Amino acid sequence: MNKKWFVIQTKPKNEKKVFTQITQKGIEAFLPLIESIRYWSDRKKKIQVPLFPGYVFIHGDESERIRAISGTFGALRYIMFQRKPAVVSDLEMQNIKISLQAPERVKVEEINIVEGDLVEITGGLFKGLTGFITQIRGNYKVVVRIHELGASFSVQLNNSEIKLLQPVNREKIIQHHKKLWQL
């Protein structure tokens, strides 16, 4: 019995359902979850979210690999490498499990923001205002420049307190950097 770790891609927000269905089939599965704080207009709540959104790991032989995805609602396909199902090494799986022992050091990126993006503030005192990202400081802090009432000021916020409204033209930035390097 030669068991390997495989990765199933799921429909968005279906990781937990896929994990449950696979384990109910008697197949070993792994869904690494971490705690995240989500903000709504009236409250905030700690919830468990997948470390790798859209993916579930299964540990099985070839027949279990096929059985795991067959008839599993929300499971899309296996991640492939060179036309074969990709195999995750035992060492990589061990490292993922070890990383979950220090969850405060693991960060889930909720939105992909860069300097120049237009964002709306969704929480705190400045809720409802819009501005541009001027700096990204570390893993959790961003600085947003807000232009309201004819004045301009910067606010330091958490990533979870902003919503991307309009991404900056990334192609334009790339071209700008290419020009700088050619000088």
C-alpha positions in Angstrom: 0.0 0.0 0.0 1.8 3.1 -1.3 0.0 6.2 0.1 0.8 9.7 -1.1 -0.4 13.2 -0.4 -2.5 14.7 -3.2 -4.2 18.1 -3.5 -7.8 18.5 -4.6 -9.0 21.9 -5.9 -12.4 22.8 -4.6 -15.1 25.3 -5.6 -14.7 28.6 -3.6 -15.8 28.3 0.0 -16.4 24.5 -0.3 -13.2 23.3 1.4 -15.0 22.1 4.7 -17.8 20.3 2.8 -15.3 18.5 0.6 -13.2 17.6 3.6 -16.2 16.2 5.4 -17.4 14.1 2.4 -13.9 12.6 1.9 -13.4 11.6 5.5 -16.9 10.1 5.5 -15.7 7.8 2.8 -13.0 6.6 5.2 -10.2 8.3 3.4 -7.6 10.4 5.3 -7.9 14.1 4.5 -6.2 17.2 5.8 -7.7 20.7 5.8 -5.3 23.1 7.6 -7.4 25.8 9.3 -6.3 29.0 11.0 -8.2 31.6 13.0 -9.0 34.8 11.4 -11.0 37.9 12.5 -13.7 39.0 10.2 -15.4 42.4 10.4 -19.0 43.1 9.6 -20.7 46.5 9.9 -22.0 45.7 13.4 -19.6 43.1 14.8 -16.4 41.2 14.5 -15.9 37.5 14.9 -13.1 34.9 15.1 -13.6 32.2 12.5 -11.7 29.2 11.2 -10.6 29.7 7.6 -8.5 27.4 5.3 -4.8 28.2 5.3 -4.9 27.3 1.5 -8.3 28.6 0.2 -9.7 26.3 -2.5 -7.6 23.2 -1.6 -7.9 20.0 0.4 -5.1 17.4 0.9 -5.8 13.7 0.8 -3.6 10.8 1.8 -4.2 7.7 -0.1 -3.3 5.1 -2.7 -4.4 5.3 -6.3 -7.9 3.8 -5.7 -8.5 6.1 -2.7 -7.3 9.1 -4.8 -10.0 8.3 -7.4 -12.7 7.5 -4.8 -12.0 10.7 -2.9 -13.0 13.0 -5.8 -15.7 10.7 -7.3 -19.2 12.0 -6.4 -17.7 14.6 -4.0 -19.8 17.8 -4.3 -17.6 20.8 -4.5 -14.5 19.0 -5.6 -13.2 20.2 -9.0 -10.0 18.4 -9.9 -6.6 17.3 -8.7 -3.7 19.6 -9.0 -1.5 18.2 -11.8 2.2 18.3 -12.5 3.6 17.0 -15.8 0.3 15.5 -16.6 0.1 13.4 -13.4 -1.6 14.3 -10.1 0.9 16.4 -8.1 2.3 14.7 -5.0 3.1 16.7 -1.9 6.0 15.2 0.1 5.6 13.9 3.6 8.2 16.6 4.7 6.1 19.4 3.2 3.0 18.1 4.9 4.9 17.9 8.2 6.0 21.5 7.8 2.5 22.6 7.2 1.3 20.8 10.3 4.2 22.3 12.3 3.3 25.8 11.1 -0.2 25.4 12.5 1.3 25.0 16.0 2.2 28.7 15.9 -0.9 30.2 14.2 -0.1 33.8 15.2 2.8 33.6 12.8 0.7 32.4 9.9 -1.2 35.0 7.9 -4.0 34.7 5.4 -4.0 37.4 2.8 -7.7 38.4 2.5 -7.1 40.9 -0.3 -4.2 41.5 -2.6 -3.4 45.2 -2.3 -0.5 47.2 -3.6 0.5 50.8 -3.2 -1.7 53.1 -5.3 -4.9 51.0 -5.0 -8.1 52.8 -4.2 -9.8 51.4 -1.1 -12.8 52.0 1.1 -12.4 51.8 4.9 -14.9 49.2 6.2 -14.3 49.4 9.9 -13.4 51.7 12.8 -13.7 55.5 13.1 -13.0 56.2 9.4 -15.6 53.7 8.1 -17.0 54.7 4.7 -14.2 57.0 3.7 -12.1 56.2 0.6 -8.4 56.7 -0.1 -5.3 55.4 -1.7 -2.8 52.9 -0.3 0.4 54.9 0.2 2.4 52.3 2.3 2.2 48.6 3.3 3.9 48.2 6.7 4.5 44.6 7.6 1.9 41.9 7.5 -1.1 43.7 9.0 -0.7 47.4 8.6 -1.4 49.7 5.6 -1.4 53.4 5.4 -4.3 55.0 3.5 -4.2 58.6 2.4 -7.7 60.1 2.6 -8.7 63.3 0.8 -11.9 64.7 2.5 -13.1 68.2 3.1 -10.2 69.7 1.2 -7.6 68.2 3.5 -5.4 65.2 3.2 -4.4 62.9 6.0 -3.0 59.4 6.4 -4.5 56.6 8.6 -2.8 53.4 9.6 -5.2 50.4 9.3 -5.3 46.7 9.4 -5.8 44.8 6.0 -9.2 43.6 7.4 -10.5 47.1 7.7 -10.3 48.0 4.0 -12.0 46.8 0.8 -10.4 47.1 -2.6 -12.4 49.4 -4.8 -10.1 49.9 -7.8 -6.7 48.4 -8.3 -3.9 50.6 -9.5 -2.9 50.0 -13.2 -0.3 47.4 -12.4 0.9 47.3 -16.1 1.6 51.0 -15.9 3.7 50.5 -12.7 5.6 47.6 -14.4 6.4 49.8 -17.4 7.5 52.6 -15.1 9.9 50.4 -13.2 11.3 49.0 -16.5 12.0 52.6 -17.6 13.7 53.3 -14.3 16.0 50.3 -14.7 16.9 51.2 -18.3 18.2 54.7 -17.3 
